[in-house]
Amino acid sequence: AENLFLLSTEAGYGFLVKLGDLHVNKKAGKTALKVPEGARVLPPQPVTDPQHDRLIVVTTQGHILAFVAGELPLLPKGKGVKIIGIPSAKVAKREEFVAGIAICRAGQSALLRTGNGELVLAPKDIARYVGERAHRGTKLSKANRAVRGVEVIEAASPQTRLPL
């Protein structure tokens, strides 16, 4: 019941929630996450250490932002706060939205799936994208801007590494 999860949407909003807050005893269920127009819900991400785990968020236009997961509020339900700055008009028209969010622990790397293949970001590479929550983030190189998703991997493999 005390396990934490990140609930988020493609519009760039989200919050941390305790698993116990999502439990209901009504057959009709409970609305836990309010989803803005033009957005969809992203898969929940487990957060084990909010003070040290890094949240990595990437948009479909190649903006990337990393920050400590503990910067997000702990809420029982709602829309949440802005994780990355995407204009709401772009989300509503599906011009730009969050392609993926991952929770990265110490020593883990991130694997970005782009239109140009896969891009592995080692922990030192992730540090270049650290910024303040709700900001726009840093844009990836032109070759890697068409991002389809992000996931966490244990170690960076030199065979799949592409230039930034």
Chimera marker file (.cmm) of the C-alpha trace (Angstrom):
<marker_set name="trace">
<marker id="1" x="0.000" y="0.000" z="0.000" r="1" g="1" b="0" radius="0.5"/>
<marker id="2" x="2.940" y="2.364" z="0.603" r="1" g="1" b="0" radius="0.5"/>
<marker id="3" x="4.654" y="1.720" z="-2.764" r="1" g="1" b="0" radius="0.5"/>
<marker id="4" x="4.937" y="4.863" z="-4.894" r="1" g="1" b="0" radius="0.5"/>
<marker id="5" x="4.041" y="5.149" z="-8.566" r="1" g="1" b="0" radius="0.5"/>
<marker id="6" x="4.263" y="7.954" z="-11.083" r="1" g="1" b="0" radius="0.5"/>
<marker id="7" x="0.957" y="8.619" z="-12.853" r="1" g="1" b="0" radius="0.5"/>
<marker id="8" x="1.334" y="10.808" z="-15.937" r="1" g="1" b="0" radius="0.5"/>
<marker id="9" x="-0.214" y="11.830" z="-19.240" r="1" g="1" b="0" radius="0.5"/>
<marker id="10" x="1.085" y="12.625" z="-22.709" r="1" g="1" b="0" radius="0.5"/>
<marker id="11" x="0.256" y="16.288" z="-22.031" r="1" g="1" b="0" radius="0.5"/>
<marker id="12" x="3.225" y="16.428" z="-19.651" r="1" g="1" b="0" radius="0.5"/>
<marker id="13" x="1.340" y="16.383" z="-16.334" r="1" g="1" b="0" radius="0.5"/>
<marker id="14" x="1.797" y="13.925" z="-13.505" r="1" g="1" b="0" radius="0.5"/>
<marker id="15" x="2.216" y="13.180" z="-9.817" r="1" g="1" b="0" radius="0.5"/>
<marker id="16" x="3.342" y="10.509" z="-7.390" r="1" g="1" b="0" radius="0.5"/>
<marker id="17" x="0.692" y="8.366" z="-5.726" r="1" g="1" b="0" radius="0.5"/>
<marker id="18" x="0.713" y="5.645" z="-3.081" r="1" g="1" b="0" radius="0.5"/>
<marker id="19" x="-0.683" y="2.377" z="-4.358" r="1" g="1" b="0" radius="0.5"/>
<marker id="20" x="-3.034" y="2.270" z="-1.373" r="1" g="1" b="0" radius="0.5"/>
<marker id="21" x="-4.670" y="5.531" z="-2.513" r="1" g="1" b="0" radius="0.5"/>
<marker id="22" x="-5.735" y="3.831" z="-5.748" r="1" g="1" b="0" radius="0.5"/>
<marker id="23" x="-7.578" y="1.006" z="-3.996" r="1" g="1" b="0" radius="0.5"/>
<marker id="24" x="-11.375" y="1.290" z="-3.887" r="1" g="1" b="0" radius="0.5"/>
<marker id="25" x="-14.133" y="-0.990" z="-2.714" r="1" g="1" b="0" radius="0.5"/>
<marker id="26" x="-16.753" y="0.283" z="-5.163" r="1" g="1" b="0" radius="0.5"/>
<marker id="27" x="-17.563" y="-1.658" z="-8.291" r="1" g="1" b="0" radius="0.5"/>
<marker id="28" x="-17.654" y="1.522" z="-10.390" r="1" g="1" b="0" radius="0.5"/>
<marker id="29" x="-13.978" y="2.296" z="-9.635" r="1" g="1" b="0" radius="0.5"/>
<marker id="30" x="-12.347" y="5.624" z="-9.019" r="1" g="1" b="0" radius="0.5"/>
<marker id="31" x="-11.014" y="8.412" z="-11.195" r="1" g="1" b="0" radius="0.5"/>
<marker id="32" x="-7.390" y="8.838" z="-10.173" r="1" g="1" b="0" radius="0.5"/>
<marker id="33" x="-5.929" y="10.813" z="-13.068" r="1" g="1" b="0" radius="0.5"/>
<marker id="34" x="-7.512" y="13.690" z="-14.964" r="1" g="1" b="0" radius="0.5"/>
<marker id="35" x="-6.399" y="13.613" z="-18.612" r="1" g="1" b="0" radius="0.5"/>
<marker id="36" x="-6.231" y="16.875" z="-20.620" r="1" g="1" b="0" radius="0.5"/>
<marker id="37" x="-7.812" y="17.108" z="-24.081" r="1" g="1" b="0" radius="0.5"/>
<marker id="38" x="-5.764" y="15.436" z="-26.814" r="1" g="1" b="0" radius="0.5"/>
<marker id="39" x="-3.660" y="13.408" z="-24.381" r="1" g="1" b="0" radius="0.5"/>
<marker id="40" x="-3.572" y="9.801" z="-23.250" r="1" g="1" b="0" radius="0.5"/>
<marker id="41" x="-2.455" y="8.118" z="-20.048" r="1" g="1" b="0" radius="0.5"/>
<marker id="42" x="1.127" y="6.840" z="-19.930" r="1" g="1" b="0" radius="0.5"/>
<marker id="43" x="1.974" y="3.530" z="-18.215" r="1" g="1" b="0" radius="0.5"/>
<marker id="44" x="2.523" y="3.945" z="-14.442" r="1" g="1" b="0" radius="0.5"/>
<marker id="45" x="6.167" y="3.920" z="-13.355" r="1" g="1" b="0" radius="0.5"/>
<marker id="46" x="7.299" y="2.516" z="-9.981" r="1" g="1" b="0" radius="0.5"/>
<marker id="47" x="9.355" y="4.912" z="-7.853" r="1" g="1" b="0" radius="0.5"/>
<marker id="48" x="11.486" y="3.275" z="-5.171" r="1" g="1" b="0" radius="0.5"/>
<marker id="49" x="13.510" y="6.252" z="-3.894" r="1" g="1" b="0" radius="0.5"/>
<marker id="50" x="11.937" y="9.616" z="-4.781" r="1" g="1" b="0" radius="0.5"/>
<marker id="51" x="14.879" y="11.588" z="-3.398" r="1" g="1" b="0" radius="0.5"/>
<marker id="52" x="17.421" y="9.880" z="-5.684" r="1" g="1" b="0" radius="0.5"/>
<marker id="53" x="15.549" y="8.337" z="-8.622" r="1" g="1" b="0" radius="0.5"/>
<marker id="54" x="15.689" y="10.461" z="-11.780" r="1" g="1" b="0" radius="0.5"/>
<marker id="55" x="12.669" y="11.000" z="-13.941" r="1" g="1" b="0" radius="0.5"/>
<marker id="56" x="13.506" y="11.211" z="-17.660" r="1" g="1" b="0" radius="0.5"/>
<marker id="57" x="10.815" y="12.581" z="-19.946" r="1" g="1" b="0" radius="0.5"/>
<marker id="58" x="11.045" y="12.866" z="-23.743" r="1" g="1" b="0" radius="0.5"/>
<marker id="59" x="8.643" y="14.496" z="-26.205" r="1" g="1" b="0" radius="0.5"/>
<marker id="60" x="7.877" y="13.421" z="-29.753" r="1" g="1" b="0" radius="0.5"/>
<marker id="61" x="9.747" y="16.507" z="-31.026" r="1" g="1" b="0" radius="0.5"/>
<marker id="62" x="12.975" y="15.556" z="-29.240" r="1" g="1" b="0" radius="0.5"/>
<marker id="63" x="12.844" y="17.656" z="-26.073" r="1" g="1" b="0" radius="0.5"/>
<marker id="64" x="14.360" y="15.778" z="-23.140" r="1" g="1" b="0" radius="0.5"/>
<marker id="65" x="14.372" y="16.695" z="-19.459" r="1" g="1" b="0" radius="0.5"/>
<marker id="66" x="15.669" y="14.883" z="-16.385" r="1" g="1" b="0" radius="0.5"/>
<marker id="67" x="15.059" y="15.767" z="-12.736" r="1" g="1" b="0" radius="0.5"/>
<marker id="68" x="14.700" y="14.106" z="-9.328" r="1" g="1" b="0" radius="0.5"/>
<marker id="69" x="11.349" y="12.312" z="-9.021" r="1" g="1" b="0" radius="0.5"/>
<marker id="70" x="10.870" y="13.783" z="-5.529" r="1" g="1" b="0" radius="0.5"/>
<marker id="71" x="10.152" y="17.179" z="-7.128" r="1" g="1" b="0" radius="0.5"/>
<marker id="72" x="6.687" y="15.860" z="-8.013" r="1" g="1" b="0" radius="0.5"/>
<marker id="73" x="3.962" y="16.139" z="-5.388" r="1" g="1" b="0" radius="0.5"/>
<marker id="74" x="2.444" y="13.140" z="-3.625" r="1" g="1" b="0" radius="0.5"/>
<marker id="75" x="-1.301" y="13.294" z="-4.381" r="1" g="1" b="0" radius="0.5"/>
<marker id="76" x="-4.179" y="10.799" z="-4.006" r="1" g="1" b="0" radius="0.5"/>
<marker id="77" x="-5.762" y="11.877" z="-7.340" r="1" g="1" b="0" radius="0.5"/>
<marker id="78" x="-5.988" y="14.753" z="-9.818" r="1" g="1" b="0" radius="0.5"/>
<marker id="79" x="-4.280" y="16.190" z="-12.886" r="1" g="1" b="0" radius="0.5"/>
<marker id="80" x="-0.913" y="16.651" z="-11.237" r="1" g="1" b="0" radius="0.5"/>
<marker id="81" x="1.682" y="19.285" z="-12.027" r="1" g="1" b="0" radius="0.5"/>
<marker id="82" x="3.553" y="20.116" z="-15.206" r="1" g="1" b="0" radius="0.5"/>
<marker id="83" x="6.431" y="17.682" z="-15.733" r="1" g="1" b="0" radius="0.5"/>
<marker id="84" x="7.719" y="19.152" z="-19.015" r="1" g="1" b="0" radius="0.5"/>
<marker id="85" x="6.621" y="22.307" z="-20.793" r="1" g="1" b="0" radius="0.5"/>
<marker id="86" x="4.592" y="21.416" z="-23.860" r="1" g="1" b="0" radius="0.5"/>
<marker id="87" x="2.110" y="23.991" z="-25.171" r="1" g="1" b="0" radius="0.5"/>
<marker id="88" x="-1.398" y="22.639" z="-24.587" r="1" g="1" b="0" radius="0.5"/>
<marker id="89" x="-2.451" y="23.643" z="-28.124" r="1" g="1" b="0" radius="0.5"/>
<marker id="90" x="0.221" y="21.324" z="-29.560" r="1" g="1" b="0" radius="0.5"/>
<marker id="91" x="-1.000" y="18.464" z="-27.371" r="1" g="1" b="0" radius="0.5"/>
<marker id="92" x="-4.649" y="19.025" z="-28.343" r="1" g="1" b="0" radius="0.5"/>
<marker id="93" x="-3.703" y="18.920" z="-32.050" r="1" g="1" b="0" radius="0.5"/>
<marker id="94" x="-1.343" y="15.946" z="-31.426" r="1" g="1" b="0" radius="0.5"/>
<marker id="95" x="1.576" y="17.935" z="-32.901" r="1" g="1" b="0" radius="0.5"/>
<marker id="96" x="3.753" y="17.251" z="-29.856" r="1" g="1" b="0" radius="0.5"/>
<marker id="97" x="3.257" y="15.168" z="-26.740" r="1" g="1" b="0" radius="0.5"/>
<marker id="98" x="5.238" y="13.057" z="-24.293" r="1" g="1" b="0" radius="0.5"/>
<marker id="99" x="6.697" y="10.048" z="-26.109" r="1" g="1" b="0" radius="0.5"/>
<marker id="100" x="7.777" y="8.373" z="-22.890" r="1" g="1" b="0" radius="0.5"/>
<marker id="101" x="8.746" y="8.680" z="-19.247" r="1" g="1" b="0" radius="0.5"/>
<marker id="102" x="11.195" y="6.487" z="-17.363" r="1" g="1" b="0" radius="0.5"/>
<marker id="103" x="12.420" y="6.352" z="-13.768" r="1" g="1" b="0" radius="0.5"/>
<marker id="104" x="16.183" y="5.857" z="-13.730" r="1" g="1" b="0" radius="0.5"/>
<marker id="105" x="18.027" y="4.712" z="-10.598" r="1" g="1" b="0" radius="0.5"/>
<marker id="106" x="21.727" y="5.319" z="-9.882" r="1" g="1" b="0" radius="0.5"/>
<marker id="107" x="23.980" y="3.581" z="-12.396" r="1" g="1" b="0" radius="0.5"/>
<marker id="108" x="21.227" y="2.903" z="-14.916" r="1" g="1" b="0" radius="0.5"/>
<marker id="109" x="21.202" y="4.159" z="-18.493" r="1" g="1" b="0" radius="0.5"/>
<marker id="110" x="18.303" y="5.266" z="-20.669" r="1" g="1" b="0" radius="0.5"/>
<marker id="111" x="17.503" y="3.861" z="-24.102" r="1" g="1" b="0" radius="0.5"/>
<marker id="112" x="15.728" y="6.276" z="-26.447" r="1" g="1" b="0" radius="0.5"/>
<marker id="113" x="13.933" y="4.819" z="-29.444" r="1" g="1" b="0" radius="0.5"/>
<marker id="114" x="14.186" y="7.364" z="-32.245" r="1" g="1" b="0" radius="0.5"/>
<marker id="115" x="13.393" y="7.474" z="-35.933" r="1" g="1" b="0" radius="0.5"/>
<marker id="116" x="17.119" y="6.995" z="-36.489" r="1" g="1" b="0" radius="0.5"/>
<marker id="117" x="17.441" y="3.820" z="-34.364" r="1" g="1" b="0" radius="0.5"/>
<marker id="118" x="18.308" y="3.611" z="-30.697" r="1" g="1" b="0" radius="0.5"/>
<marker id="119" x="20.265" y="6.085" z="-28.607" r="1" g="1" b="0" radius="0.5"/>
<marker id="120" x="21.768" y="5.000" z="-25.292" r="1" g="1" b="0" radius="0.5"/>
<marker id="121" x="22.266" y="7.683" z="-22.651" r="1" g="1" b="0" radius="0.5"/>
<marker id="122" x="24.770" y="6.647" z="-19.978" r="1" g="1" b="0" radius="0.5"/>
<marker id="123" x="24.407" y="8.207" z="-16.499" r="1" g="1" b="0" radius="0.5"/>
<marker id="124" x="26.946" y="10.946" z="-17.393" r="1" g="1" b="0" radius="0.5"/>
<marker id="125" x="24.960" y="11.710" z="-20.575" r="1" g="1" b="0" radius="0.5"/>
<marker id="126" x="21.698" y="11.940" z="-18.605" r="1" g="1" b="0" radius="0.5"/>
<marker id="127" x="23.331" y="14.543" z="-16.353" r="1" g="1" b="0" radius="0.5"/>
<marker id="128" x="23.553" y="16.903" z="-19.380" r="1" g="1" b="0" radius="0.5"/>
<marker id="129" x="19.749" y="16.962" z="-19.589" r="1" g="1" b="0" radius="0.5"/>
<marker id="130" x="19.046" y="17.736" z="-15.931" r="1" g="1" b="0" radius="0.5"/>
<marker id="131" x="16.871" y="20.803" z="-15.526" r="1" g="1" b="0" radius="0.5"/>
<marker id="132" x="14.000" y="22.250" z="-13.578" r="1" g="1" b="0" radius="0.5"/>
<marker id="133" x="10.645" y="20.507" z="-13.606" r="1" g="1" b="0" radius="0.5"/>
<marker id="134" x="8.066" y="22.077" z="-15.948" r="1" g="1" b="0" radius="0.5"/>
<marker id="135" x="10.685" y="23.609" z="-18.240" r="1" g="1" b="0" radius="0.5"/>
<marker id="136" x="10.923" y="22.760" z="-21.932" r="1" g="1" b="0" radius="0.5"/>
<marker id="137" x="14.093" y="20.670" z="-21.664" r="1" g="1" b="0" radius="0.5"/>
<marker id="138" x="17.004" y="20.353" z="-24.074" r="1" g="1" b="0" radius="0.5"/>
<marker id="139" x="16.502" y="19.436" z="-27.709" r="1" g="1" b="0" radius="0.5"/>
<marker id="140" x="18.247" y="16.330" z="-29.038" r="1" g="1" b="0" radius="0.5"/>
<marker id="141" x="20.339" y="16.465" z="-32.220" r="1" g="1" b="0" radius="0.5"/>
<marker id="142" x="18.366" y="16.693" z="-35.474" r="1" g="1" b="0" radius="0.5"/>
<marker id="143" x="19.072" y="13.051" z="-36.326" r="1" g="1" b="0" radius="0.5"/>
<marker id="144" x="17.476" y="11.848" z="-33.076" r="1" g="1" b="0" radius="0.5"/>
<marker id="145" x="14.499" y="14.198" z="-32.614" r="1" g="1" b="0" radius="0.5"/>
<marker id="146" x="11.744" y="11.850" z="-33.767" r="1" g="1" b="0" radius="0.5"/>
<marker id="147" x="11.442" y="10.030" z="-30.432" r="1" g="1" b="0" radius="0.5"/>
<marker id="148" x="9.022" y="7.111" z="-30.037" r="1" g="1" b="0" radius="0.5"/>
<marker id="149" x="9.816" y="6.084" z="-26.473" r="1" g="1" b="0" radius="0.5"/>
<marker id="150" x="12.286" y="5.725" z="-23.617" r="1" g="1" b="0" radius="0.5"/>
<marker id="151" x="13.147" y="2.848" z="-21.300" r="1" g="1" b="0" radius="0.5"/>
<marker id="152" x="15.721" y="2.128" z="-18.605" r="1" g="1" b="0" radius="0.5"/>
<marker id="153" x="18.561" y="-0.338" z="-19.115" r="1" g="1" b="0" radius="0.5"/>
<marker id="154" x="21.226" y="-1.511" z="-16.693" r="1" g="1" b="0" radius="0.5"/>
<marker id="155" x="24.377" y="-0.635" z="-18.639" r="1" g="1" b="0" radius="0.5"/>
<marker id="156" x="25.209" y="1.245" z="-21.799" r="1" g="1" b="0" radius="0.5"/>
<marker id="157" x="26.202" y="-1.026" z="-24.656" r="1" g="1" b="0" radius="0.5"/>
<marker id="158" x="28.812" y="0.532" z="-26.970" r="1" g="1" b="0" radius="0.5"/>
<marker id="159" x="27.343" y="-1.308" z="-30.003" r="1" g="1" b="0" radius="0.5"/>
<marker id="160" x="24.032" y="0.591" z="-29.879" r="1" g="1" b="0" radius="0.5"/>
<marker id="161" x="25.469" y="3.979" z="-28.944" r="1" g="1" b="0" radius="0.5"/>
<marker id="162" x="24.839" y="6.769" z="-31.456" r="1" g="1" b="0" radius="0.5"/>
<marker id="163" x="26.326" y="10.292" z="-31.372" r="1" g="1" b="0" radius="0.5"/>
<marker id="164" x="24.288" y="12.895" z="-29.499" r="1" g="1" b="0" radius="0.5"/>
<link id1="1" id2="2" r="1" g="1" b="0" radius="0.2"/>
<link id1="2" id2="3" r="1" g="1" b="0" radius="0.2"/>
<link id1="3" id2="4" r="1" g="1" b="0" radius="0.2"/>
<link id1="4" id2="5" r="1" g="1" b="0" radius="0.2"/>
<link id1="5" id2="6" r="1" g="1" b="0" radius="0.2"/>
<link id1="6" id2="7" r="1" g="1" b="0" radius="0.2"/>
<link id1="7" id2="8" r="1" g="1" b="0" radius="0.2"/>
<link id1="8" id2="9" r="1" g="1" b="0" radius="0.2"/>
<link id1="9" id2="10" r="1" g="1" b="0" radius="0.2"/>
<link id1="10" id2="11" r="1" g="1" b="0" radius="0.2"/>
<link id1="11" id2="12" r="1" g="1" b="0" radius="0.2"/>
<link id1="12" id2="13" r="1" g="1" b="0" radius="0.2"/>
<link id1="13" id2="14" r="1" g="1" b="0" radius="0.2"/>
<link id1="14" id2="15" r="1" g="1" b="0" radius="0.2"/>
<link id1="15" id2="16" r="1" g="1" b="0" radius="0.2"/>
<link id1="16" id2="17" r="1" g="1" b="0" radius="0.2"/>
<link id1="17" id2="18" r="1" g="1" b="0" radius="0.2"/>
<link id1="18" id2="19" r="1" g="1" b="0" radius="0.2"/>
<link id1="19" id2="20" r="1" g="1" b="0" radius="0.2"/>
<link id1="20" id2="21" r="1" g="1" b="0" radius="0.2"/>
<link id1="21" id2="22" r="1" g="1" b="0" radius="0.2"/>
<link id1="22" id2="23" r="1" g="1" b="0" radius="0.2"/>
<link id1="23" id2="24" r="1" g="1" b="0" radius="0.2"/>
<link id1="24" id2="25" r="1" g="1" b="0" radius="0.2"/>
<link id1="25" id2="26" r="1" g="1" b="0" radius="0.2"/>
<link id1="26" id2="27" r="1" g="1" b="0" radius="0.2"/>
<link id1="27" id2="28" r="1" g="1" b="0" radius="0.2"/>
<link id1="28" id2="29" r="1" g="1" b="0" radius="0.2"/>
<link id1="29" id2="30" r="1" g="1" b="0" radius="0.2"/>
<link id1="30" id2="31" r="1" g="1" b="0" radius="0.2"/>
<link id1="31" id2="32" r="1" g="1" b="0" radius="0.2"/>
<link id1="32" id2="33" r="1" g="1" b="0" radius="0.2"/>
<link id1="33" id2="34" r="1" g="1" b="0" radius="0.2"/>
<link id1="34" id2="35" r="1" g="1" b="0" radius="0.2"/>
<link id1="35" id2="36" r="1" g="1" b="0" radius="0.2"/>
<link id1="36" id2="37" r="1" g="1" b="0" radius="0.2"/>
<link id1="37" id2="38" r="1" g="1" b="0" radius="0.2"/>
<link id1="38" id2="39" r="1" g="1" b="0" radius="0.2"/>
<link id1="39" id2="40" r="1" g="1" b="0" radius="0.2"/>
<link id1="40" id2="41" r="1" g="1" b="0" radius="0.2"/>
<link id1="41" id2="42" r="1" g="1" b="0" radius="0.2"/>
<link id1="42" id2="43" r="1" g="1" b="0" radius="0.2"/>
<link id1="43" id2="44" r="1" g="1" b="0" radius="0.2"/>
<link id1="44" id2="45" r="1" g="1" b="0" radius="0.2"/>
<link id1="45" id2="46" r="1" g="1" b="0" radius="0.2"/>
<link id1="46" id2="47" r="1" g="1" b="0" radius="0.2"/>
<link id1="47" id2="48" r="1" g="1" b="0" radius="0.2"/>
<link id1="48" id2="49" r="1" g="1" b="0" radius="0.2"/>
<link id1="49" id2="50" r="1" g="1" b="0" radius="0.2"/>
<link id1="50" id2="51" r="1" g="1" b="0" radius="0.2"/>
<link id1="51" id2="52" r="1" g="1" b="0" radius="0.2"/>
<link id1="52" id2="53" r="1" g="1" b="0" radius="0.2"/>
<link id1="53" id2="54" r="1" g="1" b="0" radius="0.2"/>
<link id1="54" id2="55" r="1" g="1" b="0" radius="0.2"/>
<link id1="55" id2="56" r="1" g="1" b="0" radius="0.2"/>
<link id1="56" id2="57" r="1" g="1" b="0" radius="0.2"/>
<link id1="57" id2="58" r="1" g="1" b="0" radius="0.2"/>
<link id1="58" id2="59" r="1" g="1" b="0" radius="0.2"/>
<link id1="59" id2="60" r="1" g="1" b="0" radius="0.2"/>
<link id1="60" id2="61" r="1" g="1" b="0" radius="0.2"/>
<link id1="61" id2="62" r="1" g="1" b="0" radius="0.2"/>
<link id1="62" id2="63" r="1" g="1" b="0" radius="0.2"/>
<link id1="63" id2="64" r="1" g="1" b="0" radius="0.2"/>
<link id1="64" id2="65" r="1" g="1" b="0" radius="0.2"/>
<link id1="65" id2="66" r="1" g="1" b="0" radius="0.2"/>
<link id1="66" id2="67" r="1" g="1" b="0" radius="0.2"/>
<link id1="67" id2="68" r="1" g="1" b="0" radius="0.2"/>
<link id1="68" id2="69" r="1" g="1" b="0" radius="0.2"/>
<link id1="69" id2="70" r="1" g="1" b="0" radius="0.2"/>
<link id1="70" id2="71" r="1" g="1" b="0" radius="0.2"/>
<link id1="71" id2="72" r="1" g="1" b="0" radius="0.2"/>
<link id1="72" id2="73" r="1" g="1" b="0" radius="0.2"/>
<link id1="73" id2="74" r="1" g="1" b="0" radius="0.2"/>
<link id1="74" id2="75" r="1" g="1" b="0" radius="0.2"/>
<link id1="75" id2="76" r="1" g="1" b="0" radius="0.2"/>
<link id1="76" id2="77" r="1" g="1" b="0" radius="0.2"/>
<link id1="77" id2="78" r="1" g="1" b="0" radius="0.2"/>
<link id1="78" id2="79" r="1" g="1" b="0" radius="0.2"/>
<link id1="79" id2="80" r="1" g="1" b="0" radius="0.2"/>
<link id1="80" id2="81" r="1" g="1" b="0" radius="0.2"/>
<link id1="81" id2="82" r="1" g="1" b="0" radius="0.2"/>
<link id1="82" id2="83" r="1" g="1" b="0" radius="0.2"/>
<link id1="83" id2="84" r="1" g="1" b="0" radius="0.2"/>
<link id1="84" id2="85" r="1" g="1" b="0" radius="0.2"/>
<link id1="85" id2="86" r="1" g="1" b="0" radius="0.2"/>
<link id1="86" id2="87" r="1" g="1" b="0" radius="0.2"/>
<link id1="87" id2="88" r="1" g="1" b="0" radius="0.2"/>
<link id1="88" id2="89" r="1" g="1" b="0" radius="0.2"/>
<link id1="89" id2="90" r="1" g="1" b="0" radius="0.2"/>
<link id1="90" id2="91" r="1" g="1" b="0" radius="0.2"/>
<link id1="91" id2="92" r="1" g="1" b="0" radius="0.2"/>
<link id1="92" id2="93" r="1" g="1" b="0" radius="0.2"/>
<link id1="93" id2="94" r="1" g="1" b="0" radius="0.2"/>
<link id1="94" id2="95" r="1" g="1" b="0" radius="0.2"/>
<link id1="95" id2="96" r="1" g="1" b="0" radius="0.2"/>
<link id1="96" id2="97" r="1" g="1" b="0" radius="0.2"/>
<link id1="97" id2="98" r="1" g="1" b="0" radius="0.2"/>
<link id1="98" id2="99" r="1" g="1" b="0" radius="0.2"/>
<link id1="99" id2="100" r="1" g="1" b="0" radius="0.2"/>
<link id1="100" id2="101" r="1" g="1" b="0" radius="0.2"/>
<link id1="101" id2="102" r="1" g="1" b="0" radius="0.2"/>
<link id1="102" id2="103" r="1" g="1" b="0" radius="0.2"/>
<link id1="103" id2="104" r="1" g="1" b="0" radius="0.2"/>
<link id1="104" id2="105" r="1" g="1" b="0" radius="0.2"/>
<link id1="105" id2="106" r="1" g="1" b="0" radius="0.2"/>
<link id1="106" id2="107" r="1" g="1" b="0" radius="0.2"/>
<link id1="107" id2="108" r="1" g="1" b="0" radius="0.2"/>
<link id1="108" id2="109" r="1" g="1" b="0" radius="0.2"/>
<link id1="109" id2="110" r="1" g="1" b="0" radius="0.2"/>
<link id1="110" id2="111" r="1" g="1" b="0" radius="0.2"/>
<link id1="111" id2="112" r="1" g="1" b="0" radius="0.2"/>
<link id1="112" id2="113" r="1" g="1" b="0" radius="0.2"/>
<link id1="113" id2="114" r="1" g="1" b="0" radius="0.2"/>
<link id1="114" id2="115" r="1" g="1" b="0" radius="0.2"/>
<link id1="115" id2="116" r="1" g="1" b="0" radius="0.2"/>
<link id1="116" id2="117" r="1" g="1" b="0" radius="0.2"/>
<link id1="117" id2="118" r="1" g="1" b="0" radius="0.2"/>
<link id1="118" id2="119" r="1" g="1" b="0" radius="0.2"/>
<link id1="119" id2="120" r="1" g="1" b="0" radius="0.2"/>
<link id1="120" id2="121" r="1" g="1" b="0" radius="0.2"/>
<link id1="121" id2="122" r="1" g="1" b="0" radius="0.2"/>
<link id1="122" id2="123" r="1" g="1" b="0" radius="0.2"/>
<link id1="123" id2="124" r="1" g="1" b="0" radius="0.2"/>
<link id1="124" id2="125" r="1" g="1" b="0" radius="0.2"/>
<link id1="125" id2="126" r="1" g="1" b="0" radius="0.2"/>
<link id1="126" id2="127" r="1" g="1" b="0" radius="0.2"/>
<link id1="127" id2="128" r="1" g="1" b="0" radius="0.2"/>
<link id1="128" id2="129" r="1" g="1" b="0" radius="0.2"/>
<link id1="129" id2="130" r="1" g="1" b="0" radius="0.2"/>
<link id1="130" id2="131" r="1" g="1" b="0" radius="0.2"/>
<link id1="131" id2="132" r="1" g="1" b="0" radius="0.2"/>
<link id1="132" id2="133" r="1" g="1" b="0" radius="0.2"/>
<link id1="133" id2="134" r="1" g="1" b="0" radius="0.2"/>
<link id1="134" id2="135" r="1" g="1" b="0" radius="0.2"/>
<link id1="135" id2="136" r="1" g="1" b="0" radius="0.2"/>
<link id1="136" id2="137" r="1" g="1" b="0" radius="0.2"/>
<link id1="137" id2="138" r="1" g="1" b="0" radius="0.2"/>
<link id1="138" id2="139" r="1" g="1" b="0" radius="0.2"/>
<link id1="139" id2="140" r="1" g="1" b="0" radius="0.2"/>
<link id1="140" id2="141" r="1" g="1" b="0" radius="0.2"/>
<link id1="141" id2="142" r="1" g="1" b="0" radius="0.2"/>
<link id1="142" id2="143" r="1" g="1" b="0" radius="0.2"/>
<link id1="143" id2="144" r="1" g="1" b="0" radius="0.2"/>
<link id1="144" id2="145" r="1" g="1" b="0" radius="0.2"/>
<link id1="145" id2="146" r="1" g="1" b="0" radius="0.2"/>
<link id1="146" id2="147" r="1" g="1" b="0" radius="0.2"/>
<link id1="147" id2="148" r="1" g="1" b="0" radius="0.2"/>
<link id1="148" id2="149" r="1" g="1" b="0" radius="0.2"/>
<link id1="149" id2="150" r="1" g="1" b="0" radius="0.2"/>
<link id1="150" id2="151" r="1" g="1" b="0" radius="0.2"/>
<link id1="151" id2="152" r="1" g="1" b="0" radius="0.2"/>
<link id1="152" id2="153" r="1" g="1" b="0" radius="0.2"/>
<link id1="153" id2="154" r="1" g="1" b="0" radius="0.2"/>
<link id1="154" id2="155" r="1" g="1" b="0" radius="0.2"/>
<link id1="155" id2="156" r="1" g="1" b="0" radius="0.2"/>
<link id1="156" id2="157" r="1" g="1" b="0" radius="0.2"/>
<link id1="157" id2="158" r="1" g="1" b="0" radius="0.2"/>
<link id1="158" id2="159" r="1" g="1" b="0" radius="0.2"/>
<link id1="159" id2="160" r="1" g="1" b="0" radius="0.2"/>
<link id1="160" id2="161" r="1" g="1" b="0" radius="0.2"/>
<link id1="161" id2="162" r="1" g="1" b="0" radius="0.2"/>
<link id1="162" id2="163" r="1" g="1" b="0" radius="0.2"/>
<link id1="163" id2="164" r="1" g="1" b="0" radius="0.2"/>
</marker_set>
